[in-house]
């Protein structure tokens, strides 16, 4: 069964928020920070570090 990556991330993120109950500001900071880093000059460095 092939599941798209975006769907798997959405499900894992939803379960994480429901089970761990982090504050909403922390979720927003992590999402915004990840988006900004991916678009900056640090994006390729982070991409290679994750791989």
ABEGO torsion letter per residue (X at the ends): XBBBAAAAAAAAAAAAAAAAGBBAAAAAAAAAAAAAAAABAAAAAAAAAAX
